[in-house]
Amino acid sequence: MRRPAPAGRCRRSAVLAGGLAGALALAGTLTGDPAPVRRARSDPGALGLLRAAADAARRVPYEGRRFLTTGGGGRAATARVLVSHTPGAGVRYRSGLTGEGYRPESSAGDTTGFTPATLALLTRNYAVVRAADASICGRAARVVEARRADGSPAGRFWIDRDTGLMLHRELIDATGRPVITTGFTEISFTVSPVEPSPLARPLGGPSRFPGASAGSPVENSGARAAASAWGEKLDRAALAGLRGGGWPVPKDLPGRLTLHEARRENGGGALHLSYSDGLAAVSVFVQRGDLDARGMAGWQKTARRGRTVYRRESLRRWAVSGGNGYVYTVVTDAPQSTATAVALNMPRDSAPFWARLSRGARRLVAAVNPFD
């Protein structure tokens, strides 16, 4: 693998999560909605850099080493992976944890963590501005910050000056401490002509989640099948039909989290609901069934306000709860308090709308790729 010139290791404090991820400790806790945020003005040039970075992730060839670190202090966890991107062919990953896999070209933009929908949420909740240029991985970079109403940084992004590719990102809590960091430690803007292994698996396919499933919970992204297990995105009409049929699909969650994408497992199974405030990201998997406590051995148990939540901390934070014939599995890179609070706040009341909820299958499949 070629190294950039000049070669150099990235500053560890100058990095942020790739995809899913964010700490709602940035704005407080998820025990309730924070006070309305004063709308600050974003810099069109800074927003243009983020849009261009999403485009660069699809058109720029590269290979290198990426890492993701979540948490802090003694609870920090890190994953590392070799990654290469060939425009038109997708992104290939290699790691000791998951072996070799790939993402389709349509997912190349996951390197930035932004879509038009999440960029819109970002500008709704934060001011996006330029910061002083810097260097990272031995390369000159333009720096963009997402700032809270009080002017403090909530997120920081390093964008390669020459290619426009996102090199590093970090999510920052209210004390100024990075809580999620991700990016390249090495990068080259050429790709070695190596054919993918015939054993390479699509990343993003299903793996068994805890909750209503039989057997032991799975914490990592192994045991995947095809990425197509999750169907196409659900449109408004499809979501309205699901809600009318009793499925709990909240539009908003505490902490200014807004639903920006929903998919359903092929065959009409579980739902994958993606929430974000533009920086923080939380996945909620909803499946019909009853929470089977026997399958949660080894998980920490929390009981609050008459509801039980099972939680586990690893590279990602997990929280599982149930109510009225549904099981909710929450997965995020954010602090454990975020996952737990979301699980506690998922619908469970017996008001007329929720009284229509029915019981059903006890299976959930999903995928969690640390480098989305």
N, C-alpha and C positions, 0 to 999 in steps of 0.2 A: 504494500500500500504506500502510495506516495504521500509525502507530508508537504504542507504548504510552506512557501518560502516567504519570509523567514519562518522556520519551524519554531514552535513553542507551545507550551502547555497552556491551557486556558486557566484564567483566574477562576478559582472555584466559587468565589462570591459573585461572579458575574454570569449567572446562568438561570434558566427557568423552564418550567415544565412544558412538554410537548403535547398537548392534547387535552386530555382530560385533566383538569386539575385545578385547584385553586383553593385558597383558604378563606373561608368566610369569616375567619377570625380577623380578616382585613378590616371588616366593618363592625366587628363585634361578634356576638354569638348568634346562633340560629334559634334562640328561644322565642323570638318574636321579630317582626319587621322593624328595622331601624327607622329613625326619623327620616322624612323625605330629604333627599340629597339635593342641594342647590345645583342647578344645571350650570356647569362650567363650559367655557368655549374651548373646543378642540382646534388644533392646528391642522388645516387641510393638508399641509405638506407631510406632517407626521402620519396622518391617516393614509396618505398616498404611499408612504413607505411600507406600511403594514399590508396594504392591498397588493403592492408589488411583490412583497415577500411571499404571499400565497401563490402568485403567478410563477415566481422563480422556483418554487418547490416542484412545479410541474415541468418546467422547461430546462432547468440547469442540471447537467450530469454531475454527480459527485459520489465520493465514497469516503468513509471515515469511521470514527468511533464516537458513539453517543453514550450519554449516561443520563439517568434520572435519579434524583435524590429527593426523598420526601421526609417530612418531619425535621426534628432538630434535637440537639443534645444527645442523650443516650438512646433516644428512640429513632434516630435517623436510619433510613434504609436506602440502599443504592442498587440500581440495576445497570448493567453495561451491555452494549450490543454493537456488533459491526454492522454497518449499513451501507448500501450502495443504491444509487438511483440512475436508471437509464431512461431518458424521456421516451414515452410510448410503451415502455415495457414494465413500468412499476418500480417498486422499492423492494429490495431483498434484505432480509435480516438474518444475522447469525449470532447465536449466543449459546452459552453453556446451559442456560435454563430451558430454552424452548427449542434448541436445535436450529434448523434453518427453515425460513418461511418467507413469504412475500406478501406485499400489499399491491392491489391493482393500481393502475395509473390514476384512476379517479380518486385515490386516497393519498396521492403524493403531497397534496396541500396540508395533510395532517401535521407535517413538519412544523408548520407555523401555528397550528392550533386555532386558526381563524377561518370562518366562513362569512359570507355576507350577513347572515343572521347574527352571529356572535359579535361581529364588528358593530352592528347596529346597537346591540345591547351594551357593548363597551362604551360607545359614545353617549348612550342614554345615562349611564351610571358613573362615568369617569370623564375627566378631561384628558385628551391624548395630545401630548406635546413633544417637541424635540428637546433632548438634553445634549450635553456636551459630547462631541465625538470621542471615541475611545478605540482601543485595540483589543482584540480577543483572538485566541488561537494564532497569534502572530500576524493577524490581518487587521487592516483598518476597518472600522465599523461605525455606522451611524447609529445613534442611540435614541430610542423612543421611550417615553414614560407614560403610564396611565396614572393619573393623580386623583386623589380623593378631593372632596369639597374643601378640606382644610389645607390642601396643597401638598400633603405628604404623598410619596410614591406608593402605589399599590402593586404595580407591575413594571418591569423594565425589560426592554428588548434590544438585542444587539444584531444589527443587520449588515451583512457584508457590503462594503462600499462598491466593490467591483461587480458582483454578481446579483446583489439584491436578496441573497438567500438569508433566512434567519439562522444565525449562528448559535445564539444563546438566549435564554429567557429566565426570568425569576419572578416569583410571586412573593410579595413582601407583606408582613403583618403590620399592625398598627404601631409596633415598637421599632419598626425599621429592620426586623430580622427576616431574611429570606426563609420561607417555609417550604417552597418547592423550587427546585433548580433543575434545569435540563439544558442540554446542548451538546456540541461537538467538543471533544478533547483533541481530536485530530481530524483534518479534512483535506481532501484533494479534489480538484474540480475536473478530474478525468476518472474514467471507470475502467478497471481492468477487464479484458475480454474473457471473462470466466462464465461458462454456462451454468445456470442454476442446477442444483442437484435434483435428480428425479424424485428424491424423497422430500423436497421442499414442500411445506404445507402452507395453504393460505392463512395468513394471520387475520384475525377478525371473525373466525368461524366460531361455532358453539363449543363451550365447555360447561360441565355441570356446575350449577350454582347450589348453594345450600338453601335450606328453608323447607320447601315442600317436597324435596327430592329424597329418595331413599339412598342410604349409603353415606360415606364420609364426605364432608365438604371439601371443595377444591379451592385453593387460594391462588393458584397461578394460572397462566394462560396456556397450559398444556392440554393434551387430549382434545385438540380441535378437529373439527371436520371442516366442510367447505364454508367459505365466507358467505356464501349465498343463503345460509340457513336463515339469516334475518332478511326479510323481504324488502321491497321497495319502501321508501318513505311514505308515511300515511299523510294524506291531505286533510283539509279541514272537514270535508264531508265524511271521510272515514272516521276521523276522531269523534265527530258529532254522533255517528252511528254507534261507536263503542260506548260513549257516555250514555246515550239513550238506552243501551242494553245493560247498563249498570256497571261498566268498567270504570274504576277510579282513575281518572286522568286529569289531575289538577293542572290548571294553566300556570299557576304560580305557586312557589314555595317560599317559606320565610327567608329573609335575607336578600330579597330582590332577585331570587332565582326565577327565571322564566323558561317555560317549555319552548325549545327551538327546533326539536326534531323528535319524531316518534316513528318507530318501526315495529313490525310484528313478526314473530317467528313464522316461517312458512308452515302452512297447514292450520293456521288460526290459533296458535298457541300463545306464548307469553309476549308481553309488550316490553320494549326497551325505550324508555323515556329519557331524553337528554335535556338537562336544565343548565342554565348559565346566567351569570350577570355580566358576561363579557370577559371576565378573567377566571373566576371560579367555575368549575364544571362538576356536575354530579350526575351519575347514571342511576336511574331507578328501574329495576326489573320487576314487573308486576305479573303474577301468575295466579291462576285459580287454585284453591286448595286451602288446607289448614296447616299452620305451622307445627311441624313435628319436632318437639323438643329433644327427642332421642337422637336426632341427627345433628344436634348442636353440641355434642360433647367436645370439651376443650375450648369452647367459646366463653367469653365473659358475659355475664347476665346482668342486665340493668332493669329495674322496675321503677317507672315514674308515671305518675298520674293514672295509675291503673293499667298501664301498658307495659309489656315485657319486650325488651330489645336485646338481641344477642349481637355481640360485637367482637371484632378481631382486627388487630393491627398488624400489617406486614408492609410490603412496599405500597400497597393500596390499603385504604381503610374500608372496612366492611361493617354493615349493620343490617340486621334482619328482624323484621317484625311482621305481625299478621293481624287481620281483622275482617270480620264479616265475609269470610269465605275467600280472602285473597292474602297472598304472601308478598311482602315487599323486600327486595334485596337492594341495598344502597351501596354503591361502589364509588369511591372518590380518592384522589390523591391528597385531598385536604386533611386537616387535623381530624382526629377521631370524633371530636365533639361535633363536627359538621355532619358526619355520617349518622351519628346517633340522633342528633336533633331532627334530621330529615326523616329518619325512620319513625321517630316519635310523632311527627306531624303529618304522616300520611293518613288518609281518611279512615275512620273507623266507627263513626257515630251511626246510630240507628235512625237518623232522620229519614223522611220519606224517600229522598233520592237514594240514600245508601241502603235502604231496606230492600231495594230491588236487586242488590248484589247476590249472586248465586254461587254455589259451590261447584267445583269441577275437578279437572285433572290436577295431578300433583307433580308436575315436571317443569323444569325451567332449563333452557340451554342459552348460553350467551358467550361473549368473548370479551376479554380485557387484554389489550396490548399495551404494555407500559410505555411504548414509544409512539402511540397515536398522536 
